[in-house]
Amino acid sequence: GRVGRSRQKAYAYLLIPGEHIITRDAKRRIDALRELVESESGGGFKLAMADLEHRGAGNLLGHEQHGEIAAVGFELYTEMMEEAIAELRGQPNRPDFEPELRIAVPAYIPEAYVSDENERLVLYRRLARANSEEDLGEIRDEMRDRFGPVPTLIENLIAAMNVRRQMKQLMIVSSILKGSQLEIRFHPDAPVDTTRLAKLADQNRSTMRLTPSFQVIARIEPGDYEQLFAQLDGVLQALAGCEKLENWPAAKSGQALN
């Protein structure tokens, strides 16, 4: 409770059996109190925030005060909550993975463009979490407004993030460019209609073939980075047409390669 009102000064004595006996969590709470003993106004709010950080945000859907949000991080905590809610709603739970994209293209945020390291990390994270090409475009526009004309290195990075976004949507584990061949491997649980995939490869024999393990090998014509990304986008658009749309959220409709 509150102690000390107006001009009257009050004291509170907390007795413990010994610092070597109390638990680690209890010691952290006592340390938080010690730091705020001589604090100015707002100490109560700071103490409440320290307690929130220690215990976690609690049960977001109920009245219980529990949880360990600080242990896993806020972003991971919210992702876990979204997965749990989707499961309760009966929505399909797609496996979580990070696609591997290797195309030998320089793509990063130059230090000369964004000097602050933390700001660069924030931008990398936002680009990686973008859900659509429009989201990536908005981040590009924001960087242009804040830091000036966007260099080619960042344009490459945005294009690569867009490719990875489509790969994750189609549950493609890896896309590795070896010379003029792009090797594409699907996740074992990918909702791919193998019959449609085989038909796509048969229709585009000059640019695509399918291995017995259903790994796609696509031919990439030499060109600059912009042409490379355009070809990658074309391949992914074609593969999107082989998805089992009745089982998973629909991707962009694909067409056969020209």
C-alpha positions as CSV (number, residue, x, y, z in Angstrom):
1,G,0.0,0.0,0.0
2,R,0.9,3.7,0.0
3,V,2.8,5.2,2.8
4,G,3.5,8.9,3.4
5,R,1.0,11.6,2.6
6,S,1.4,15.3,2.2
7,R,3.8,16.7,4.9
8,Q,3.9,13.5,6.9
9,K,6.9,11.2,6.2
10,A,6.4,7.5,6.7
11,Y,8.8,4.6,6.8
12,A,8.5,0.9,5.8
13,Y,10.9,-1.8,7.1
14,L,11.3,-4.9,5.0
15,L,13.0,-7.8,6.9
16,I,14.5,-10.7,5.0
17,P,16.1,-13.9,6.4
18,G,19.4,-13.2,4.5
19,E,20.5,-12.4,1.0
20,H,22.1,-15.9,0.7
21,I,18.7,-17.5,1.4
22,I,16.2,-15.5,-0.6
23,T,15.5,-16.5,-4.2
24,R,17.1,-14.8,-7.3
25,D,13.7,-13.3,-8.2
26,A,13.2,-11.9,-4.7
27,K,16.7,-10.3,-4.8
28,R,15.8,-8.6,-8.1
29,R,12.7,-7.1,-6.6
30,I,14.6,-5.8,-3.6
31,D,17.3,-4.3,-5.8
32,A,14.5,-2.5,-7.7
33,L,13.2,-1.1,-4.5
34,R,16.7,0.1,-3.4
35,E,17.2,1.9,-6.7
36,L,13.9,3.9,-6.2
37,V,14.2,4.7,-2.5
38,E,15.5,8.2,-3.1
39,S,13.9,8.6,-6.5
40,E,12.0,11.7,-7.5
41,S,8.4,11.9,-8.5
42,G,7.3,9.0,-10.8
43,G,9.1,6.4,-8.8
44,G,6.0,4.4,-8.4
45,F,5.5,4.2,-12.2
46,K,9.2,3.2,-12.6
47,L,8.7,0.5,-10.0
48,A,5.6,-0.8,-11.7
49,M,7.5,-1.0,-15.0
50,A,10.4,-2.8,-13.4
51,D,7.9,-5.3,-12.0
52,L,6.3,-5.7,-15.4
53,E,9.7,-6.3,-17.0
54,H,10.4,-8.9,-14.3
55,R,7.2,-10.9,-14.4
56,G,6.2,-10.4,-18.0
57,A,3.1,-8.7,-19.5
58,G,0.8,-11.4,-18.0
59,N,-2.1,-13.2,-19.7
60,L,-3.2,-10.8,-22.4
61,L,-6.6,-12.5,-22.7
62,G,-7.4,-12.8,-19.0
63,H,-6.9,-11.3,-15.6
64,E,-4.1,-13.5,-14.3
65,Q,-0.8,-11.8,-13.8
66,H,1.7,-14.2,-15.2
67,G,3.9,-14.7,-18.3
68,E,7.6,-14.4,-19.2
69,I,7.6,-11.9,-22.0
70,A,11.0,-10.6,-21.0
71,A,12.5,-14.1,-21.4
72,V,11.5,-14.6,-25.0
73,G,11.3,-11.0,-26.3
74,F,8.3,-9.0,-27.3
75,E,8.3,-9.9,-31.0
76,L,8.6,-13.7,-30.4
77,Y,5.9,-13.4,-27.7
78,T,3.4,-11.8,-30.0
79,E,4.2,-14.3,-32.8
80,M,3.5,-17.1,-30.3
81,M,0.3,-15.5,-29.4
82,E,-0.8,-15.1,-33.0
83,E,0.0,-18.8,-33.7
84,A,-2.0,-19.9,-30.6
85,I,-5.0,-17.7,-31.6
86,A,-4.8,-19.1,-35.2
87,E,-4.8,-22.6,-33.8
88,L,-7.8,-22.0,-31.6
89,R,-9.6,-20.6,-34.7
90,G,-8.8,-23.7,-36.6
91,Q,-6.6,-22.0,-39.1
92,P,-3.8,-24.0,-40.7
93,N,-0.5,-23.7,-39.0
94,R,2.3,-23.3,-41.5
95,P,5.8,-24.5,-40.5
96,D,8.0,-21.5,-39.6
97,F,11.3,-21.4,-41.4
98,E,13.7,-18.8,-43.0
99,P,14.2,-19.3,-46.8
100,E,17.8,-19.5,-48.0
101,L,18.5,-17.3,-51.1
102,R,21.9,-17.4,-52.7
103,I,22.3,-15.4,-55.9
104,A,25.6,-13.6,-55.5
105,V,24.1,-10.1,-55.6
106,P,25.5,-7.4,-53.3
107,A,22.6,-6.3,-51.2
108,Y,22.9,-4.4,-47.9
109,I,22.4,-1.0,-46.2
110,P,25.7,1.0,-46.6
111,E,27.0,2.6,-43.4
112,A,27.6,5.8,-45.5
113,Y,23.8,5.9,-46.2
114,V,22.6,5.1,-42.6
115,S,25.3,5.8,-40.1
116,D,23.5,4.6,-37.0
117,E,24.0,0.9,-36.5
118,N,20.8,0.4,-34.5
119,E,18.8,2.2,-37.2
120,R,20.2,-0.1,-39.8
121,L,19.2,-3.1,-37.7
122,V,15.7,-1.8,-37.4
123,L,15.5,-1.3,-41.1
124,Y,16.8,-4.8,-41.8
125,R,14.2,-6.2,-39.4
126,R,11.4,-4.2,-41.0
127,L,12.4,-5.3,-44.5
128,A,12.6,-9.0,-43.4
129,R,9.1,-8.8,-41.8
130,A,7.4,-7.0,-44.7
131,N,4.2,-8.9,-45.8
132,S,3.8,-7.5,-49.3
133,E,5.6,-5.8,-52.1
134,E,3.6,-2.6,-51.1
135,D,5.1,-2.8,-47.6
136,L,8.6,-2.9,-49.1
137,G,7.8,0.0,-51.3
138,E,6.7,2.1,-48.3
139,I,9.9,1.4,-46.5
140,R,11.9,2.4,-49.6
141,D,9.9,5.7,-49.8
142,E,10.5,6.3,-46.1
143,M,14.3,5.8,-46.5
144,R,14.3,8.1,-49.5
145,D,12.6,10.8,-47.4
146,R,14.9,10.4,-44.4
147,F,18.3,9.6,-46.0
148,G,18.1,10.7,-49.6
149,P,18.2,8.9,-52.9
150,V,18.2,5.1,-52.4
151,P,21.4,3.5,-53.7
152,T,21.5,0.4,-55.9
153,L,22.7,-1.8,-53.0
154,I,19.5,-1.1,-51.1
155,E,17.4,-1.5,-54.2
156,N,19.0,-5.0,-54.5
157,L,18.3,-5.7,-50.9
158,I,14.6,-4.7,-51.3
159,A,14.3,-6.9,-54.4
160,A,16.0,-9.8,-52.5
161,M,13.6,-9.4,-49.6
162,N,10.7,-9.5,-52.0
163,V,12.0,-12.8,-53.4
164,R,12.4,-14.3,-49.9
165,R,8.9,-13.1,-49.1
166,Q,7.5,-15.0,-52.0
167,M,9.6,-18.1,-51.2
168,K,8.2,-18.2,-47.7
169,Q,4.7,-17.9,-49.0
170,L,5.3,-20.8,-51.4
171,M,7.2,-22.7,-48.7
172,I,10.4,-22.8,-50.7
173,V,13.3,-23.7,-48.5
174,S,16.1,-22.6,-50.7
175,S,16.9,-21.0,-54.1
176,I,20.5,-21.3,-55.0
177,L,21.9,-19.9,-58.3
178,K,24.8,-21.9,-59.7
179,G,26.0,-20.4,-62.9
180,S,22.9,-20.2,-65.1
181,Q,20.9,-22.8,-63.1
182,L,18.6,-21.9,-60.2
183,E,18.0,-24.8,-57.9
184,I,14.7,-24.6,-56.0
185,R,13.9,-26.9,-53.1
186,F,10.4,-27.0,-51.5
187,H,9.7,-27.7,-47.8
188,P,8.5,-31.3,-47.2
189,D,5.1,-29.9,-46.1
190,A,4.8,-27.5,-49.0
191,P,1.2,-27.5,-50.5
192,V,2.4,-28.3,-54.0
193,D,0.3,-30.1,-56.5
194,T,3.0,-32.4,-58.0
195,T,0.9,-33.1,-61.1
196,R,0.6,-29.4,-61.9
197,L,4.3,-28.9,-61.2
198,A,5.3,-31.7,-63.6
199,K,3.0,-30.3,-66.2
200,L,4.6,-26.8,-65.8
201,A,8.1,-28.3,-66.2
202,D,6.9,-30.2,-69.3
203,Q,5.5,-27.1,-70.8
204,N,8.7,-25.2,-70.3
205,R,11.3,-27.8,-71.1
206,S,13.8,-25.2,-72.5
207,T,13.9,-23.3,-69.2
208,M,12.8,-25.7,-66.5
209,R,13.2,-29.3,-65.4
210,L,12.0,-31.4,-62.5
211,T,14.1,-33.9,-60.6
212,P,12.7,-37.2,-59.2
213,S,12.7,-35.5,-55.7
214,F,10.6,-32.6,-57.1
215,Q,13.5,-30.2,-57.0
216,V,13.0,-27.5,-59.7
217,I,15.9,-26.5,-61.9
218,A,15.3,-23.3,-63.8
219,R,17.6,-21.7,-66.3
220,I,18.5,-18.0,-65.8
221,E,19.7,-15.9,-68.6
222,P,22.7,-13.7,-68.0
223,G,22.0,-10.0,-67.4
224,D,22.2,-7.3,-64.9
225,Y,20.8,-7.5,-61.4
226,E,17.4,-6.0,-62.4
227,Q,17.0,-8.6,-65.1
228,L,18.0,-11.3,-62.7
229,F,15.3,-10.3,-60.1
230,A,12.8,-10.1,-62.9
231,Q,13.5,-13.7,-63.9
232,L,13.4,-14.9,-60.3
233,D,10.0,-13.2,-59.9
234,G,8.8,-14.9,-63.1
235,V,9.9,-18.3,-61.9
236,L,8.1,-17.8,-58.5
237,Q,5.0,-16.6,-60.2
238,A,4.9,-19.7,-62.3
239,L,5.4,-22.0,-59.3
240,A,2.6,-20.2,-57.4
241,G,0.2,-21.7,-60.0
242,C,1.1,-25.2,-58.7
243,E,0.0,-24.5,-55.2
244,K,-2.9,-26.5,-53.6
245,L,-5.1,-23.5,-53.1
246,E,-7.8,-25.5,-51.2
247,N,-5.4,-26.2,-48.3
248,W,-3.4,-23.0,-47.9
249,P,-3.9,-19.2,-48.3
250,A,-3.7,-18.5,-52.0
251,A,-0.5,-17.1,-53.5
252,K,-0.4,-15.0,-56.6
253,S,-1.7,-16.9,-59.6
254,G,1.1,-18.1,-61.8
255,Q,1.5,-18.5,-65.5
256,A,3.8,-20.7,-67.6
257,L,7.2,-19.3,-68.3
258,N,7.8,-17.8,-71.7
